[in-house]
Amino acid sequence: MFENLSERLERSFKILRGEGRITEINVAETVKDIRKALLDADVSYKVAKDFCNTVKEKAIGANVINAVKPQQLMIKIMHDELAAFMGSNAQDISIKGSPAVVLVAGLNGSGKTTFCGKLALHIKSKRGMKVLLAACDTFRPAAIDQLKVLGEGVGVPVYTEEGEKDPIKIAQGAIAKAKADGYSVVIVDTAGRLAVDDELMDEISALHQAVKPTETLFVVDAMTGQDAVETARIFNERLDFDGVVLTKMDGDTRGGAALSIKAVVGKPIKFVSTGEKMEALDVFHPERIADRILGMGDVVSLVEKAQEQFDEKQSRELRKKLAKDKFTLWDFYEQIQQVKKMGNIKDLASMIPGVGKAIKDMDMDNDSFKYTEAIILSMPPYEREHPEVINGPRRKRIADGSGTSLPEVNRLLKQFEGTRKVMKTAMTGNLMQKMQGMRRR
């Protein structure tokens, strides 16, 4: 996310490098370059201009402390203004009522139906609520079947009415079933179109009025940039929705939609979808996004993702093994599975300050583990539990059995030994204690 914008802003700040103080001249030059960077990121001209005027005004009026360099001051001002432009704080969705009704709208191709499945999993796993999906998209062929598949995948039932074409009747039926069967939340998937038209707006407005949702979310494809912003503006005029969901953020290197929507529409971004997996849905935190745009990483989000996969009982057992130097290749394999559940590897690595730029051109994904997994799975249980017995002939057999090479097997075993040492230090030291303390809080 935001790769291109981050690079451009980094070049903009270099204008102030070596400068002893803030002046109108060097600030004007820096801000001019920042405006170009925002325009290249597909931020609208008016939004970019207003943003830069605010930054310029605050930079010139700032009292520069001797210990703070002009470049550092500008980065701090940029960070605060970026976060403010995107909404300052994370905005949670409102889940009130018996049941709460969440209406999801958007154009076809925006990822609306997929988001419904992701949101159902999010509410079910993070809030422990009983969720029902309502298949009210009767316009797009196979939309109902798609929602059924998604619902089955996340363990959430889907309400449908065979042959019924009126989305209002389907939604009302779903709400009635939710009341009768004790569901806490109904997520209503609505029909979209390839473009905004009167028929779509009339249908979604009528449905919105009939079910009176406690939360209305509008889904847009982040990669469409200013088109996404304009579509959100038109929908908001008719629906007055509560928040925006940006999908396909993992493919959006510019970030124009994320930077513009709050300023143009006046509604917060509440969620971002960052991958194909159903778990790839994140609450939108403006300050953390500002950190990432400015190359500061996002350690808080990384720790939160780790804690979601953190099993305290398993960790205690693992610490005991490490203390006795009994960490095995099978333990190593299970740790890989935990890391993979956290999300895309490259995206996770970019959350570490300074790492994002270093791995920008590297080809990294979860398939990077496939050879490691194949090698470990080709070993008999005894070798996984006692890696010290894996001699030359055994290594050759493992390479042949896993479809890899002897150097790859040797490299894995070397990596395993290095990982065992690092994990022993981390798990038996203060790091894991701190993470446990954070979890309890």
Long-range contacts (C-beta under 8 A, 24 or more apart in sequence): 1-249, 1-250, 1-252, 1-253, 1-255, 1-274, 1-289, 1-292, 1-347, 2-41, 2-252, 2-253, 2-254, 2-255, 2-258, 2-289, 2-292, 2-293, 3-253, 3-356, 3-360, 4-40, 4-41, 4-253, 4-254, 5-37, 5-38, 5-40, 5-41, 5-253, 5-254, 5-255, 5-293, 6-292, 6-293, 6-294, 6-295, 6-356, 6-357, 8-36, 8-37, 8-40, 8-41, 9-34, 9-37, 9-78, 9-293, 9-294, 10-295, 11-37, 12-37, 13-71, 13-74, 13-75, 14-71, 16-69, 16-70, 16-71, 16-74, 17-71, 19-69, 19-70, 19-71, 20-70, 21-64, 21-70, 22-59, 22-60, 22-62, 22-64, 22-70, 22-73, 22-74, 24-60, 26-70, 27-56, 27-59, 27-60, 27-74, 28-56, 30-59, 30-74, 31-55, 31-56, 31-59, 34-78, 38-259, 40-254, 41-254, 41-255, 41-256, 41-259, 42-225, 42-226, 42-254, 42-255, 42-256, 42-257, 43-256, 43-259, 43-260, 44-226, 44-229, 44-256, 44-260, 44-264, 47-85, 47-259, 47-260, 47-263, 47-264, 50-263, 51-81, 51-85, 51-263, 54-81, 55-81, 75-294, 78-290, 78-294, 79-287, 79-290, 79-291, 79-294, 79-296, 80-290, 82-259, 82-286, 82-289, 82-290, 82-293, 82-294, 83-286, 83-287, 83-289, 83-290, 84-286, 85-259, 85-262, 85-263, 85-286, 86-258, 86-259, 86-262, 86-269, 86-284, 86-286, 86-289, 86-290, 87-262, 87-268, 87-269, 87-284, 87-286, 88-286, 88-287, 89-285, 89-286, 89-287, 90-283, 90-284, 90-285, 90-286, 91-243, 91-268, 91-269, 91-270, 91-284, 92-270, 92-283, 93-215, 93-217, 93-242, 93-243, 93-270, 94-214, 94-215, 94-242, 95-123, 95-127, 95-129, 95-184, 95-185, 95-214, 95-215, 96-214, 97-214, 98-179, 98-184, 99-132, 99-175, 99-178, 99-179, 99-183, 99-184, 99-185, 99-186, 100-184, 100-185, 100-186, 100-214, 100-215, 101-171, 101-175, 101-185, 101-186, 101-188, 101-211, 101-212, 101-213, 101-214, 101-215, 102-185, 102-186, 102-187, 102-188, 102-213, 102-214, 102-215, 102-216, 102-217, 103-188, 103-190, 103-207, 103-208, 103-211, 103-213, 103-215, 103-216, 103-217, 104-187, 104-188, 104-189, 104-190, 104-217, 104-219, 104-245, 105-190, 105-192, 105-204, 105-216, 105-217, 105-218, 105-219, 105-235, 105-239, 105-241, 106-192, 106-218, 106-219, 106-220, 106-245, 107-192, 107-193, 107-194, 107-195, 107-196, 107-220, 107-231, 108-140, 108-192, 108-193, 108-194, 109-192, 109-194, 109-221, 110-192, 110-219, 110-220, 110-221, 110-247, 111-219, 111-221, 111-247, 111-248, 111-273, 112-189, 112-190, 112-192, 112-219, 113-137, 113-143, 113-146, 113-147, 113-150, 113-189, 114-150, 114-247, 114-273, 115-217, 115-219, 115-245, 115-247, 115-271, 115-273, 115-281, 116-147, 116-150, 116-187, 116-189, 117-147, 117-150, 117-151, 117-153, 117-154, 117-156, 117-278, 118-154, 118-273, 118-278, 118-279, 118-280, 118-281, 119-187, 119-217, 119-271, 119-281, 120-150, 120-151, 120-154, 120-156, 120-187, 121-154, 121-155, 121-156, 121-278, 121-279, 121-281, 122-271, 122-281, 123-185, 123-187, 124-154, 124-155, 124-156, 129-184, 129-185, 130-182, 130-183, 130-184, 130-185, 131-156, 131-183, 131-184, 131-185, 131-186, 131-187, 132-156, 132-157, 132-158, 132-159, 132-174, 132-177, 132-178, 132-181, 132-183, 132-185, 132-186, 132-187, 133-157, 133-158, 133-159, 133-186, 133-187, 133-189, 134-158, 134-159, 134-170, 134-171, 134-174, 134-175, 134-186, 134-187, 134-188, 134-189, 135-159, 135-160, 135-170, 135-189, 136-167, 136-170, 136-171, 136-174, 136-188, 136-189, 136-190, 136-191, 136-207, 137-167, 137-189, 137-190, 137-191, 137-192, 138-164, 138-165, 138-166, 138-167, 138-170, 138-191, 139-191, 139-192, 139-193, 140-191, 140-192, 143-189, 143-191, 147-189, 150-278, 153-278, 154-278, 159-186, 167-191, 167-203, 167-207, 168-206, 168-207, 168-210, 168-211, 171-207, 171-210, 171-211, 172-210, 172-211, 175-211, 188-213, 196-231, 196-234, 196-235, 201-235, 201-238, 204-235, 204-238, 204-239, 205-238, 205-239, 208-239, 215-242, 215-243, 216-240, 216-241, 216-242, 216-243, 217-241, 217-242, 217-243, 217-244, 217-245, 217-270, 217-271, 218-243, 218-244, 218-245, 218-267, 219-244, 219-245, 219-247, 220-244, 220-245, 220-246, 220-247, 220-257, 220-261, 221-246, 221-247, 221-248, 222-246, 222-247, 222-248, 222-249, 222-251, 222-252, 222-255, 222-257, 222-258, 222-272, 223-248, 223-251, 223-252, 224-257, 225-254, 225-256, 225-257, 226-256, 226-257, 226-260, 228-257, 228-261, 229-256, 229-257, 229-260, 229-261, 229-264, 229-265, 232-261, 232-264, 232-265, 232-267, 233-264, 233-265, 236-265, 236-266, 236-267, 241-267, 242-267, 242-270, 243-267, 243-268, 243-269, 243-270, 243-271, 244-268, 244-269, 244-270, 245-269, 245-270, 245-271, 245-272, 245-273, 246-271, 246-272, 246-273, 246-284, 247-272, 247-273, 248-273, 249-273, 249-274, 250-274, 250-275, 250-280, 250-344, 250-347, 255-293, 258-289, 274-343, 274-344, 274-347, 275-343, 275-344, 275-347, 277-343, 279-341, 279-343, 280-343, 280-344, 292-350, 292-351, 292-356, 295-353, 295-354, 295-356, 295-357, 296-353, 297-350, 297-351, 297-352, 297-353, 297-354, 297-355, 297-356, 298-351, 299-351, 299-352, 299-353, 301-351, 302-348, 302-351, 302-352, 303-435, 303-438, 305-342, 305-343, 305-348, 306-342, 306-435, 307-435, 307-438, 307-439, 308-342, 309-338, 309-339, 309-341, 309-342, 310-435, 310-439, 312-436, 312-439, 315-427, 315-432, 315-436, 318-423, 318-427, 319-427, 319-428, 319-432, 322-420, 322-423, 322-424, 322-427, 322-428, 323-424, 323-428, 325-420, 325-424, 327-420, 327-423, 327-424, 328-384, 328-385, 328-386, 328-387, 329-376, 329-379, 329-383, 329-384, 329-385, 329-387, 329-416, 330-376, 330-381, 330-384, 330-385, 332-376, 332-416, 332-419, 332-420, 333-372, 333-373, 333-376, 333-377, 333-384, 335-423, 336-369, 336-372, 336-373, 340-366, 340-369, 371-402, 371-404, 371-408, 371-412, 372-412, 372-415, 374-402, 374-403, 374-404, 375-399, 375-402, 375-404, 375-408, 375-409, 375-412, 376-412, 377-402, 378-402, 387-413, 387-416
